[in-house]
Amino acid sequence: MQPESGHISVLLQESVDALAIKPDGVYVDCTFGRGGHSRLILNQLGESGKLIAIDQDPTAIAWANEHFNQANFEIVRGNFRDLADIIEARGLTGKVDGVLADLGVSSPQLDEAERGFSFMRDGPLDMRMNPDVGESASEWLQHASEDEIAYVLKEYGEERFARKIARAIVHDRVETPFTRTAQLAGLLGRIIKKKEPGKNPATRSFQAIRIQVNGELDAIKQVLESAVDVVKKHGRISVISFHSLEDRIVKRFFNEQSKAKAVPRGLPVTDAELNKDIKLKLIGKAIKPSDAEITMNPRARSSVLRVAERAVD
């Protein structure tokens, strides 16, 4: 069934099931969006349970205030990188039963031309998830050096033509600053002659610039570290990624936190001392959407769910 918001939450059932919801538990939805995951969590919570949802987008906050009025629900406007502070302020550090993070851009953000996320709809070249903080994509492109732009496109978008694109942006912006999504998409379409099947030539560059503008990769690292600190023993962390850079960070972090640190051979160290650094236990293998879900929601095709559980107090 199509939700009222028009946004279809990816891996919805799988990501919430992974939290092993307790009716009286405390849960955090780090990326409220339009509340798909939050709604399913709340459906399984009793009156003594609690859900704290976080989002930096003012339109998401407005949606939550209009559509979610349960006593056991709280919406917080903020960046999920501040998860630890948000939970500490409520006296819940180490008392959380589960944390969920859906790292993708929400469909409403992509669909609203005024937000500047989509190369399919002309609008101001903004791309900020929180339009009240930081500089827009247009502002960044106007002052960033050719080397910096090329680095971002290559590292965050895995764009083969990063250097050529960066050179063209720096050349063209002197006469005509990039202020509209259609301008940038047009330049990318002219430069990238060899098209990838089923992928718009602007896809990689738009992704890369969005990641840069919002500081997304650093935020992911911070929310993962915070999640480990705020959950109690046996608390679950459920994370949905949408591209290889995100998934690589999540996979590496979970793996590192689930293994003992290496020590020099022959050092007299007990098993207890070795195991004290193991903070997480991996829960199952990575989960990808079914063919049926991808057919219903093509934006789900690149998503990956990984789950871990707090192993120590």
Secondary structure as GFF3:
##gff-version 3
##sequence-region A 1 313
A	DSSP	alpha_helix	12	17	.	.	.	ID=ss1
A	DSSP	beta_strand	26	29	.	.	.	ID=ss2
A	DSSP	alpha_helix	36	44	.	.	.	ID=ss3
A	DSSP	beta_strand	50	55	.	.	.	ID=ss4
A	DSSP	alpha_helix	58	67	.	.	.	ID=ss5
A	DSSP	beta_strand	73	77	.	.	.	ID=ss6
A	DSSP	three_ten_helix	80	82	.	.	.	ID=ss7
A	DSSP	alpha_helix	83	89	.	.	.	ID=ss8
A	DSSP	beta_strand	96	102	.	.	.	ID=ss9
A	DSSP	alpha_helix	107	111	.	.	.	ID=ss10
A	DSSP	three_ten_helix	113	115	.	.	.	ID=ss11
A	DSSP	alpha_helix	137	143	.	.	.	ID=ss12
A	DSSP	alpha_helix	146	157	.	.	.	ID=ss13
A	DSSP	alpha_helix	162	172	.	.	.	ID=ss14
A	DSSP	alpha_helix	181	191	.	.	.	ID=ss15
A	DSSP	alpha_helix	203	214	.	.	.	ID=ss16
A	DSSP	alpha_helix	216	230	.	.	.	ID=ss17
A	DSSP	beta_strand	231	241	.	.	.	ID=ss18
A	DSSP	alpha_helix	244	257	.	.	.	ID=ss19
A	DSSP	alpha_helix	271	275	.	.	.	ID=ss20
A	DSSP	beta_strand	280	282	.	.	.	ID=ss21
A	DSSP	alpha_helix	291	296	.	.	.	ID=ss22
A	DSSP	three_ten_helix	298	300	.	.	.	ID=ss23
A	DSSP	beta_strand	304	310	.	.	.	ID=ss24
###
